[in-house]
């Protein structure tokens, strides 16, 4: 019976984690050609995935959206959902276990940071509320880049490490199943694999938050997530929500993602770029080139909005 139950659970999991796939498409072929040209300019070994469209609907532009891509810190938007769901009703209370992780130099969440970085994180995040840790992880307000990433690692540790957080995200089903957590932030990207997602999966996270339809998430937790992801309105008065990501280790990674809300509705954009095979001496410059391209693609997409 145990074997039968395990087999049934595996079948049910596979079913819920087999979302409909989206093929390459473009309502405006010129826009897609512009996007592809910007990526081509990056040179050899550059790859991209781009999603753009109204939240919850078939995208108006989709390119490589079912291909797993490195996420860098952009995946933290999904971490925020899991954190605020688990701590709903206690967002302004300290995150259980966080101080113990910060005090343990050997814990895998912090062991790969320097002693000075760990001390700074203890100073900034010791005793911090769940909401504050979420804010530090997403926005980095008032903290160093190391603490910004350690905040995400506290969330990961709270969820049971990378395997626990990975399982929690996949349990939401649908395209969330294509979010993969394999390492703590800034940990080696090759030992257990990188944190990855398809552009479709990232669009599901932002689209569900835009529509307040994240599976199992309360109205209060939706609002709390949205408040941290919110940015100042754009020039057209549309409210912006976003989370980006950047890494200059291989594969060099840049992600610009989020959504805009205005009179015409909510529109999700996900721009994921990566480049392999870059010599160590050129990685910072290559990261800059990817950043410029990602921002340019994002602006091309937004400029096409009604």
N, C-alpha and C positions, 0 to 999 in steps of 0.2 A: 504493500500500500504506500509506503514511503516513496518508492520509485515512481509510482503512478502519480502521486501528488506533486512530486518534483517535476515530472514531465508535463503535467497539466499547467503548473505555474510557469514553466518555461514557455509553453505554447501561448498562454495568455499574455505573458510579458512581450513576447515577440509580436503578437497581434497589436497590442496597444502601442508598441514602439516601431510600427511600420507605417508612418504617416504618408499621405499622398505626396508624390514627388512632383516637382515643378521643373519643366524643361526650359531651356533658354528661350526667351521671348522678348519682344520689344514692341510696344504700341507705336513708338517713334524710332524707327531704325537709325535715323541720323544721330539721335542721342546715344544709342548703343555704340555706333561707330566712333563717336567722339570719346566715349569711355574706353573703348578698346585701343584707340590710338594713344591715349595718355598712358596706358599700361605698356604698350609696345615701346614707348620711348624710354622705359626703365631698363631696357636691355635684356640680355639673356638671363634665364632662370627666374624671371619675375612671373608671378601668378596672381590671379585676382578672382574674387567672387563679389558680385554686386546684386543687391535687391533694392527695389524701389517701388512703392505703391501705397495705396490706401490701406490703412490698418485692417487686418482681418480679411482682406480680399486677395484675389489673384494679382500678383504684382504687374505693374505696367512695364517694368523692365526686370528681367532676370537673366543673370549670366553666371554660370557655374555655381548656382546656389545650393546644389546638393553635394558639393565637394568639401570635405573637411579642410579647414584652414586654421592656422594658429590664431588665438584670440588675444594674447597678451592680457591687459587689464580689462578689456571690454567685457569679458565674461563675468566680471564682478557685479554687473547689473543683475544677473541670475543669482549670484551669491546673496545679494541684498534681499531678493524675494524669499529665499530659504531662511535667512536670518530673521526677517521681520515676521514671517509666518510662524516660525518656531517660538518666537518671543512676543507674539501678539498679546497685548495686555500688560507687558512688562518692558516696553521699549525704553523707558526712562530709568530702569533699574540696571545695575551692573550685569555684564554678561558672565554667567557662571563659568568658572574655570579659566577665565582669561588671565587673571593675575598670576595664577599658578604657571601657566604657559610662559608668560613674560619672565618669570623668575627662574625658569629652567633652561639654562644655556644649552642643554643637550636635546631639548625637544625639537623634533624635525620641523616645526613651524618657524623656529627662530635660529636654529643651530648654524645656518649658512650666512647669518649676518654677523658683523663685527661686534665686539663687546661695546664699543661706543654707540653703535646703532641700536643694540638691544637696550642699553641704558636710556637712550633718548626715547625709545618707544615706551619703556616703563614709566618715564616721567610724564609723557603725553597721554598715555592710554590707561595707566594704572587706575583701577576703580571706575573707569569710564562706563557710561551707560551704553546699552545696546545701540541706541540711536546714534550716539556719538561715534561709536566704532564703525557703524555703517556709513556715516558721513565721512569719516577719515578715510575709509577704504575706497569710497567713490570719488570724492571731491579733493581729498588731500588738504583740506583747509587747516592751516596752522601747524602742519606737520611736515617732516622731511619726506623725500621719496621712499626711503627705507621704511619709515613708520607707516606710510600710506600702504605699502605692501604687507607689512607685518599685521596691520589691521585686518586685511583680507585673510591672512593666515590664521588669525584668532578665530575668524568666522569658520574657516575650513576645519580647524581643530575641534571647534564646538560641534560641528556636524559629523565628527567621526573620522577626520582626516580626508584626504582626497577620495578614497573609496566610498566613504559615507556620504560626502557631498555629491559625488557623481551619481550614486544610487538615488538620492533624494530628488535630484533634477530629473532623472530618467523616469522616476515614479509619477511625474506629472503627465507623462504620456505625450502623444502627438509629436510635434516637431521638437519638443523639449528633449526627446530621447537622443537627439544628435548633438547635445552639449556634453562634452567629455572633460572631466576633471581628473588629471593624472599626477599632478605635482602641486606642491606649495609654491606660491609666488616667489620668483627669483631663484628657486631651486634649479638644479641641473635639468635641462630640457630633454636629455637623452636617456637618463637612468630608467625612468618609468614611463617615458613618453611625455608629450607636450599637452597642454590644455588646448583643446580644439573645439570647433563648432562649424556647422555649415552656416552659410548666410541665411538660409531658410530658418534654422533654429534660432539664430540671433534675432531675426525678424519676428519670430513667434514671441520671444520674450518681450520685445518692445511693443509689438502690436497688442499683446494681451494686457500689458500695463496701460497702454493708451486707451483701450476699450474697457478697462477694469474687468477683465475676464480671465485672469490667471487662475487655472484650476485650483480650487481649494483655498484661495486667498481671501481673507475678509476685506470688507470695505475699508476698515481702519488701516490695515496693512497696505492695501493698494495706495491709499492716500499718503501714507508715510514714505513708501518707496518713491512715489511720484515727486514728493516734495524734495527729496534728496537728489533726484535725477534732473530736476528743473533747472533751467538757466534763464537768463534774461531774454525777453522777447526779441525777435529779429526785426529788421528794418520795416517789414510789412506788418508788424504787430502780432505775429504768430508766436505762441508760446513754444519754447524749445525744451526738449528733454534729450539728454545724451550721455553716452559713456564711450570714451575712446580707449585706445590701447597702443603701446609702443614698446618695442624691444629691438636692440641693436646686436644681440647675439643671434646666431643662425638658428632657424631662418629669420632674417630681419623681417620685422612685422610692424604693420601700421593698420589700425582699424578706426574708422569714424562711423559711429552708429547712433541711432536714436529716432526721435520722431518730432514732427511739428504739428501743432494744433491751431486751427484758425477757422474762419467761417465756412471754408470748404470741407472741413473735417480733419481727421488725423492721418498723416502720411509718414510711413516708416522708410528709413533709408539705412542700408548696411553696406559699407565699403570695406572690404578686407583685402589687403595686399601682403604679399610675402615674397622674399627673394632668397634663394639658396646660392651657395658657391661663391660668396663674396669674400675676398681676401681680408684678413684682419685689419690691415692698414686702411681699407676703404669702407669699413662698415659704418662708421659715423656719417660719412658723406652719403653713403647709400641710404641710410636711414632718413637723412634729410630729403633725399630725392623721393623716397616713398611717401614721406609726410606731405611734401608739396603735391604729389600726384593724388594722394587720398583726399586732401582738402579741395583740390581742383575738381575731382570727380563729385565730391559731395555738393559743391557749389553748382555744378552743372545740373545735377539732379534737382536740387531745390529751385533753381532758376526756372525749371520746367513746370513748376506747380501752377495750378490755376489761381 
